[in-house]
Amino acid sequence: MQTSTLTSKCQVTIPVHVRRMLGLKPGDQVAFVVEDGQVRVVRGENRIEAAFGVIKAESSASIEDMERAIRERAVQ
């Protein structure tokens, strides 16, 4: 079991073994999941992952449709 000490600012250092297992780097976010009186530390979503799926398209366009729209805009 990996342990860490709570600082006077109520912060803890995630042990290097755990950081490596989760693939954490400086600036990454972590989430704390509390279940049945226990806490799990999990890798947080990065901004791209968090935004993925936020916008729902009402319809889709083919590559040809997109290329046609680009050509039409370039002419204007």
Buried (B, 14 or more C-beta within 10 A) or exposed (E): EEEEEEEEEEEEEBEEEBBEEBEBEEEEEEEEEEEEEEEEBEBBEEEEEEEEEEEEEEEEEEEEEEEEEEEEEEEE
